[in-house]
Amino acid sequence: MSRGYPSMTALLALLAIAGYQNRDKIAEWLGAAQRGAGSPVPAPQGGAGGSPPGKLGGLLAGTSISDMLSGGLRDLVDSFRQAGHGEVADSWVGHGPNKQISPSHLERIIGADVLETVAQQTGLSPEEILSRLSKNLPEAVDSYTPDGRIPTPADLSRPA
């Protein structure tokens, strides 16, 4: 597990595997993780398994979706700011066009330890992870922050 950023690592792993366009699948995996890593979950229609792929069950075990999203988004934006790319992350959170991030910049921002953990947990190569995340992060962060700010766990726990 990466030190200090478990929520961010979980968020990045989920987005690397499923991409934001499969956010319903991500919610399903988080639900399975909340019920306990390795617990059998009824397969949804279409036959796909309900448990997280690879080693993600352990990474997500006991994590609520609201805690993972809020903490992961906050850690991610903080990482961008500390690396001097706060304006990129802020464009995703705020209103207006989303700035893109190259895989090489993303690698420097999230760091080798987080990237290695995500690779171990997902079974994807670091290059594939960076490629997928550079495409998915802007839309995902923008969609998870519709009010122009990072939601709190309480915000995310409220019924829609």
Buried (B, 14 or more C-beta within 10 A) or exposed (E): BBEEBBBBBBBBBBBBBBBBEBBEBBEBBBBBBBBEBEEEBEEEEEEEBBBBBBBBBBBBBEBBBBBBBBBBBBBBBBBBBEBEBBEBBBBBBBEEEBEEBEBEBBBEBBBEBBBEBBBBBBEBEBEBBBBBBBBBBBBBBBEBBEEEEBBEBEEBEEEE
